């Protein structure tokens, strides 16, 4: 698991946790109270680059997202266990 945040087109930031990460997408844990648009940027802890994503599915507190083709190569995605999970989350 890794900490991340979603950045919406209006600048709103939604904190989430990456539960599963692959070369093409991820399963995110994100509170169901947040409406996720079809497209958004995912900022993964430990990476300076935002990754353009597309929401594929949403069930309760989980969402499946896919990396938007042409925006990054799989080599650019951080390795799932590249940094330890931290529990510190700051309120914005």
N, C-alpha and C positions, 0 to 999 in steps of 0.2 A: 504494500500500500504506500502511496505517496500523496503528499499534500499538493494541491493545485488550486487555481482559481479560474473562473470563467469571466471573460470580459465581453460585455454586450456592446452593441454598436453605439448605444447612448453613453457608454463609459461606466455603467453599473458593473460592480464586481460581485461575484457570487463564489464563496469558498466551497470547495468540494474535495473529495478524496478519490484518487484513482484506485479502484479495486482490482482491475486487470488491465494490462497494457500489452498491445501487440504492435507489429510494424504498420498496421493499417488503421488502428483505432483503439478504443478503450471502453471500459465499463466504469462509469462514474457513480459515486454515492453523492447525491445532492438533495437537500431538503425539498420535499414535494411542494412546499409553499411557493417555490420559485418556478415561474413559467420559463421554460427554455425555448428560445426561438430555434428555427431550423438551422441557422448558421451563427457561429460565435467563435471567438478565439479562446484557446485553452493555454494557460500559462502554467507550466509544470515547475515545481520547486526544484531549483538547481539548474535551470535552463534560462538563458536570457532571451530566447526566442518564443514568441507566441505562435501556436499552431492553429491554423484555420481548421475548424471542425464542422461537421454536419451531424445533427441529431438524427439517429436512425430509429430509435425506439425510446419509450419512457414508461416505466412501471414503478409506481410508488416513489420511493426515495432513490431509485436507480435510473440511469440513462445510458444507452449505448450510443457511442459517437464514432464517426469515421473521419479519418484525415482527408481533407479535401485534396484530390489529386492535383499534381502540378505545383503545390505550395511548398512541399518539402519532400525529401527523400527519406526512406526508412532509416538510413544511417544517421540522420539528424535527430531522430527521436532519442531521448535519454534512455539509458538502460533502466529497466524496472527497479533494480536494486542498487542504483548508482549512489543513492544517499539514504541514510537511515530516516525512518519516519519520526517526525517530531510531533508532539502533541500541542505545541504552542500555536494558538491561533489568535491573531489580533483583530479586534473589532475596528471597523472603519466607519 
